[in-house]
Amino acid sequence: MATITLDQISKSFGVTFAVSDFSATIADGEFITFLGPSGCGKTTCLRMVAGFVEPTQGRVLIGARVVSDPARKIAVPPEERGVGMVFQSYAVWPHMTVFANVAYPLKIKSVPKEERRQRVGRALELMKMSDLADRFPHQLSGGQQQRVALARALVMNPQVLLLDEPLSNLDAKLREEMRLELKQLQKQTGVTIIFVTHDQMEAMVMADRIVVMNAGVIQQIGAPREIYQHPANRFVGEFIGVANFLRGQRKGQGFALVAMPQVILPFQPPAALASDALVMMVRPQDITLHPRQGQFAAPVVQKMFVGDATDYFLSIGGETVRVRGAPREDYAVGATVYLTISTGQFFQ
């Protein structure tokens, strides 16, 4: 397996930069996710690791080997980089059996027939597909086709496995199953994985670390819990999970809400934030509802049952705040409830 180093890589298409000054080191055996909205540059970064796209500047290293460096005219072709890639569309050949699909890259490399059979058998066993070796893709479910694509990537014993939104075509239940299987696969093989997605839940569930991107620029790199609880900026706070943003001003040792200036919350913004006009980010689960008393009152304007809880939407001085209610709570739309905010994070 191998570490991956992306050293100040940028990629421009004409005058437009898809990726700008991207630097990250992915440890040997790490599962890392590139996360961000559509068009943020995450797939371009993945393709620069694979060798399908060459950077405009900067270097890509797999292990100690430089595989891309335009300044030195180094551009190692994809097939010589020791990477396996799984695409969003699966890209399995419809006229080939499962066995033939998985064996195809070995056949291209002229791997002897017996070794080919053994390696395909191991890959199919790893993906729990051994009993489906003689089937054709049209006889498989979407999840099974995805396993074929993974087996075909793994049969080459890659140092790095690159996954470009591979679960987006699956239904919700299959996506959840495949998330668990991919994590188990990574533990079994020890392969270094880069996983590209715009789905924050996939990133949070599977990744050892997440690289949050926007407009081609890294916003934050960190463990899922760190990024969720301590976002580096408002973009990360909004993109990861659900958050409320309450506008206000520093008021002595507290924070006065713009929407309800008579309400001063007992939170002191950090001195490092020079401005007195600030925004406090509050997660829905950091607000507790009470029927009679709290820091202040607000009416329920909408509610949404989500199975294990109810989300309430409250009107605070014309602004809507989302609160995650306890399972047994049931406040009616139009009812007045009281709120207690336990914690928050400030941004300028």
N, C-alpha and C positions, 0 to 999 in steps of 0.2 A: 504494500500500500504506500501512499505518498502524501506529503504535505503539498499544498498549493499556495503559491505566493502571487498575488496580483499587486504589482508595484507601480503605483501612479499611472494606471492605464486610463486612456481616454479614447473615445471613438467618435469621429465626426463624419457626417454625411453631407458633403458640401460645407455650408456655413453653420449647419445645425449639429450640436453636440448631443449624441444619444447617451454618452457616458462621459463624465468629467472627473479626472483626478481620483480614480477609484483605487484605494489601497486596502488590502485585507490579507491575512494569513490564515489558512484553513489547516488545522492540525491533522496529522495522520490519524485516520479512523474517526474523524469528526463528522457529524451530520449537521450541516449548516444550510440555512434557508435564505435565499434572496427574496425579499418580500416588498411589495409596493403596488401602486395602482398601474393600470394598463398604460404602456408608453413610458414607464419610468426608467427603462434601460436594463432591467434584470435579465431578460432573455439575451440581450446583446452581450452582457457580461458572461453568461453561460457559454454562448457561442464563441467568445474569444478564448475561453478555457479549452473548448473542444477543438478549436482551429478552423471552424467554419467562417469566422469573421476575424480579421487581423486588426489589432489596435492601431490607431493613428499614432499614438505614442505610449511609452511605458513598456513594462516587461511582464510576461507570464512565465512562471516557473512551476514545473511539476517535479517534486523532489528537488534535487540540486540542479536539474537540467533546465536551461532556458529554452522554452519552446516558441516564444514570440518576443521579438525585440526589433521593431522597425528601424531603430537607430543603427543596429548592427546587421540589418537585413537578414534576420533569423526568422523563419516561418516554417516550423515543423508541421508537415501535413497531419490531418486528423488521425489517419490510420496508424501513425507512428507515435502517437502520444500516450498510448496505454490507457485510454479512456473508453468507457461505454456510455452510450447515450440512449435515453428513452424519450420519445416525443409525445406530445399531447395526443396525436392521432393514432398511436400504437404502431402504424406502418408495418403490419404483418402482411405477408404475401398471401392473397386469397387462394391461389392455385397450389399452395404447398401445405402439407400436413404440419401439425405442431412440431413434430420431430424435425422435419426438413427446414422449417423456419428457424429453429434454434441452431441447427447444424450449419446453416448456410455460411455464416462468417468463417467457420472453421474450414469449410470446403474451399472457400476463396483463398484461404491461407495455405491450402494443400496439406492440412493436418491429416495424418494417416487414418484410414477408415475405422480401425479398432479404437484408437485414441479418441476419435470423433464420437463414436458411440458411447464411450465411457463418460466423456465430458458432458455430452448432451444429457445422458442419464442422470448425472449428478445435478445438473442445473434444473432439470424438470422435477427431480425429487425435492430440491430446495424450495421450488415454487409450488409444490404439491400438485403437480401436473402429470405425473408418471402414467396414470391410467388414461390420459387423454392424448397420448403421443400420436395416435393414428388419426385423430380428428382433423377436420379442416376448420379454418377460422369462422365460416358461416355457421358451424355447429357449436360455437362457443358463446358464452355470455361476454358482456363488456369487461367484467372483472377478469375472466379467464384469458381474454385476448391481451389484457394488460400484463398478466403474468407471463404470457408467451414473450412479449416484448422485453420484459425484465430478464427472463431466462436467456434470451438471445444476447442481451448486453453482458450478462454475467458469465456466459460460457467462454468468453475470451479472457477471463481472469483479469479484469481491468484494475489498474491502480486506483482509478477514480470513476465513480458512477455519477453521471449528470442526468437529472430528471427535470424535464421542462413541462410543468403543469400536467403531470401524467394522470391525475385523478379527476380532472375537470369534466370528463365525459361520463363519469359514473354517477349513479343515483346516490342519494344521501347515505343509505345503509351500506352500500358497497364502498363508498369513500371512507367511511369510518373503519370498516374491516381492513381495507388496504393500508390505511395509516398505521394500524397496529402491526400488520404484516411487514411493512417496510421497516419499521423500527426493529422488529425481530430479525429481519434479514440483515440489517446493518450490524446487529450484535453478533449474529452467527458468522458473518463473513469478515467483519472488521474493515470493510471497504470505506474509503472516504466518499461522502455523498454531498453533492450540491443540489439542492432542491429549489426550483423556482415556482413561486405561486403568488397569486394576489389574494389568497384566502388566509386571513389571519389565524383562523382556527387550526388549519393544517400546520402552519408555522409554529404556533404555540404548542401543539400536541407533540410534534415530531422532532423539532430542532434542538440541538445542543446550544446553538447560538443562532440569532437572527440578524441579518443585515437589512435594515429598513432603508428603502431608497425612494427618492422623489426627484423627478426631472433630471435623472442621470447622476444624482449626487447622493452619497451616503448621508443619511440623517442620524443613524445610531447603529452601533453594533453591540450586542449583549445577549445574555441568557434571556429566555422568554419572561421569566418572573421579573427580572431587572427592567426590561423594556416596558412591561405592563405597569409596574408600580412606580418607576422613575423615568418616564419618557424625557428625552433630551430637549424636546421642543413641542410646541402645540400640534404640529403636523403629526408627530409620532403618537401623541396622546389621543388625537382624533382617529387616527387610522387603526390603532391597536385597541380593540375593545370598544365599549360604549362609554362616553364621557359627557358630562355637562360642563359648560364654561360660563361661569358667573362673573360678569364685569363688576368692578368695584374700585375702591380707593383705600390706601393705607389710612387708618384712623387710629392714632395713638398706638396701643398694643393690639389693635384689632383690624378688621377688614369690613368696610361699609359697602353694602351692595348698592349699585347704581339703580337697579330696578326697585329696591325698597330701602331708601337711604336711612330710614329709622332703624333698620336691622344692622347691627354691628356684630359680626361673627368673631369668636375668640381665637383668631388665627393671626399670627404676626408674619407678614411677608418677609422673606430674607432681605437683609441689608444690602446684599449684592445686587438686588434689583433696584436700580436707582430711581426709576419712575414711581410716582405715587399712584398713577392710574394703571391697574393690573387686571389680570384675568385669573380666576382660581378654577382649576380643573377638579371636578369631583366625580368619582365613579358612582353609578346608581346604587351599588351595594354599600357605599359609605354614607348613605343617608338612611336614617331610621324614621319610620312613621309612627306617630302616636295619635290616639283618638282625642286626647284632651290637652296635653301640654308638650312644649318643645321650644326650640329657639325662635320659631316663627310659624305662622299659619299660612296655608295656601289651599285653594280649591282643586279638586280632582276634575280634570277636563276630559280625560280619556284613560282607559285601562286596557291591558292586553294580557290575557292568560297564556302563559308559555309552558304549562305543564307542571314544573316543580316550583313555580312561583308566579306572581302577577306583577307585571310592570305597570306602574302608574305614571301618568303624565300630568304634572301639576303646573298651574299658572302662577308665576312669581313676578308681579309687576309687569305683566305682558310678555315675559319670557317663559318658555316651556322647559321644565326640568323633569328628567326621567328618573324614577326611583324603583328599585327592585324590592318588592314587598315580601314579607315572610309567607311561607306556604299557606298558613291558616288565616292570613289577613284577607279581608274582603270589604274594601271601601267602595261605596257607590259613586258613580259619576255625579258630580255636583256637590258631593260631601266636602266639608272642610276638614283638613287633617293638619297635624303639627309635625314639623320636621326637626330633626337633630342631625347636623353634619359632623361626622367624627374626624375627618381628615381631608386634606386637599393639597394641591400643588399649584404654585404660582408661576405665571408667565407674563412677560411684558407684552 
